[in-house]
Amino acid sequence: MPPQAICNAYKRYQKVEDSALDQDIDVVDFRRGLTEAQKEKIVPVASVPSELINVAQKVFIAEHQGREPKARNVPEACTVYEHKDFTGQSRIYDGKG
C-alpha cells in the first residue's frame, strides 16, 4: 500500500483535465518556474553528464530501433532533483560505474 500522501495525490489528480494541471501551482513545472515553497523543498542533488546521456541515446536507438543513430548535437547535462518531503534511499549515478 502506498503512503497516504501518494493516495491523496492520486485521488486529487486522477480525473483532472490537462488544462487544469497546467494552472495548478502545486504541480512542479520547471518551464513555468517554481514557487518559493517549491524552491525550498526541491533541491539539486546530482548531475548526469552530457556524454553519458549521449551514449545512452545511441545505445537505446541501436538496441530498440535496430539502426545506427544519426549524428546529433551532444545534449546538455541533466540536473537530478530531490524533493525533501519524499524520504528514502536513491541511487544517484556517481560517474564511477
C-alpha positions as CSV (number, residue, x, y, z in Angstrom):
1,M,0.0,0.0,0.0
2,P,1.5,3.4,-1.0
3,P,1.8,6.2,1.6
4,Q,-1.4,8.1,2.3
5,A,0.0,11.3,0.7
6,I,0.5,9.4,-2.6
7,C,-3.0,8.0,-2.4
8,N,-4.4,11.5,-1.8
9,A,-2.4,12.9,-4.7
10,Y,-3.7,10.1,-7.0
11,K,-7.3,10.8,-6.0
12,R,-6.9,14.5,-6.5
13,Y,-5.3,14.3,-10.0
14,Q,-6.9,11.1,-11.3
15,K,-9.6,12.9,-13.3
16,V,-8.2,16.4,-13.7
17,E,-8.1,17.9,-17.2
18,D,-4.7,18.7,-18.7
19,S,-5.6,22.4,-18.8
20,A,-6.3,22.4,-15.1
21,L,-3.0,20.7,-14.4
22,D,-1.2,23.5,-16.2
23,Q,-2.8,26.0,-13.9
24,D,-2.2,24.1,-10.7
25,I,0.6,25.8,-8.8
26,D,1.1,22.7,-6.6
27,V,2.4,20.8,-9.7
28,V,6.1,21.2,-10.2
29,D,6.7,22.7,-13.7
30,F,10.2,23.9,-14.4
31,R,9.1,25.7,-17.5
32,R,6.8,27.9,-15.6
33,G,9.2,28.3,-12.7
34,L,9.0,27.1,-9.1
35,T,7.1,28.8,-6.3
36,E,9.1,29.9,-3.3
37,A,7.7,26.9,-1.3
38,Q,8.8,24.5,-4.1
39,K,12.3,26.1,-4.2
40,E,12.7,25.3,-0.6
41,K,11.7,21.7,-1.0
42,I,13.1,20.7,-4.4
43,V,16.9,20.7,-4.4
44,P,19.5,19.7,-6.9
45,V,21.4,16.6,-5.8
46,A,23.4,15.4,-8.8
47,S,24.1,15.9,-12.5
48,V,24.1,13.4,-15.3
49,P,27.0,14.3,-17.7
50,S,26.1,15.1,-21.3
51,E,28.5,12.4,-22.5
52,L,26.5,9.8,-20.6
53,I,23.2,11.0,-22.0
54,N,24.7,10.9,-25.5
55,V,25.9,7.3,-25.1
56,A,22.6,6.2,-23.6
57,Q,20.7,7.7,-26.6
58,K,23.0,5.9,-29.0
59,V,22.6,2.6,-27.2
60,F,18.8,2.9,-27.0
61,I,18.4,3.7,-30.6
62,A,20.7,0.9,-31.7
63,E,19.2,-1.7,-29.4
64,H,15.5,-0.7,-29.6
65,Q,15.1,0.7,-33.1
66,G,17.6,-1.6,-34.8
67,R,19.5,1.1,-36.6
68,E,22.6,3.2,-36.2
69,P,21.7,6.6,-34.7
70,K,22.0,9.8,-36.8
71,A,24.6,12.3,-35.8
72,R,23.2,14.6,-33.2
73,N,24.3,17.5,-31.1
74,V,25.5,16.4,-27.7
75,P,22.7,17.1,-25.2
76,E,23.2,19.3,-22.2
77,A,24.0,17.8,-18.8
78,C,20.8,16.9,-16.8
79,T,20.3,18.0,-13.2
80,V,18.7,15.5,-10.8
81,Y,16.4,16.9,-8.2
82,E,15.2,15.6,-4.9
83,H,12.0,16.6,-3.0
84,K,12.6,16.9,0.7
85,D,9.2,15.5,1.5
86,F,9.9,12.2,-0.1
87,T,12.2,10.3,2.1
88,G,14.1,7.1,1.2
89,Q,17.2,5.9,-0.4
90,S,18.0,6.8,-4.0
91,R,20.7,5.6,-6.4
92,I,22.3,8.6,-8.0
93,Y,24.8,7.9,-10.8
94,D,28.2,8.9,-9.5
95,G,30.1,8.5,-12.7
96,K,32.0,5.5,-11.5
97,G,30.0,2.7,-12.9
